[in-house]
C-alpha cells in the first residue's frame, strides 16, 4: 500500500510515516514493531491522541510495508499526513 504521505517522509535516510490508531491498539502496534528488531522506531509523543510516527531505516521499507499492511487489518492503522503540530517538525 503506497501513499503520497509516505513518499515525502524521508529525512536523513530515514523514512518517516504517521498513522492514526485506536488508543487501545497503540501498545500492540509498538510490540509488533519491536518484535522486528531494528526495522522501525515508534514514537507516540501524546498517546492520548492516537497518533504514532514510524521511522524506518533505509533499506527496510519493504519489510516495514509488510508490517504496516498487516496492522491495517489487525489494529486499524490509518496512514495520515504529518500532523502540523508534531514535535519532530
N, C-alpha and C positions, 0 to 999 in steps of 0.2 A: 504494500500500500504506500504510494508515493504522494506526498503533499507538498504544495508550494512552500508552506511554512518551514518544512524540513530543509529544503534546498538552500534557503537563506541563512540557516542557523549555524554556519561554521565560523569559528573564531580560534585562531592559533592551532589549527589542525584538529580541533575538537568539534564534533557535530553536536549542536545543542537543539533539543526539541522540547516542546512544552505540551502538557496534557492536563485535561480535567479528568478527575477520577472521583468516584463516590468516596466520601470520607472514610467509610468503614473498610475500603479496599486499599488504602494507602500503604498500610503495613504489609499486606500481601504482595503488592507490586514491588515494594522495596525488597522483600525477602526473595522473590523470584529473581530480580536482577542481581542481588548479592550472591545467589546460587551460581551464577555465571561469572565467576571471579574475573574481574578486570574488563568486562565488556562495557560497563557503563557505571556512572556515578549518579545517584538520585539525590536531588535537592528538593526540600519542601520547607521553604522559609516560614510559611504560615500554614500548617496542615489543616487549620480550620477553614481555609479557602478551597481545599480540594484541588489544588493545582500543584503539579510537580514539573521539575526540569530533569531531563535525562541528558547527560553529557557522555557522548560516545567517542572513544578514541579512534583515530584514523586507522582504517583497515578493518574495523569491527562493525561497520554499518550494516552489512548483510545479516550478521548474527543478531544484532540489536533489532533489525526489522522483523526477524522471525519471532523474537520475544514479544515485541510490540503487537504484532498481528495476533499472537496467542492471547495477550492480555486484553485486547479489544473485545474479544469474545468472552473471556473469563472474568474480567474485572471491570468492564465498562469504560475502558480508556477512550478518551476522545481527544484527538490532536487539535491544538489551538495555536494561534499565533502567540509570540512572546507578549505577555501582559505588559502594558505600558509602565506599570509600577513595580516590575520585577526587580529585586535587589541587585542582580548582576548587570543591570543595564548601564 
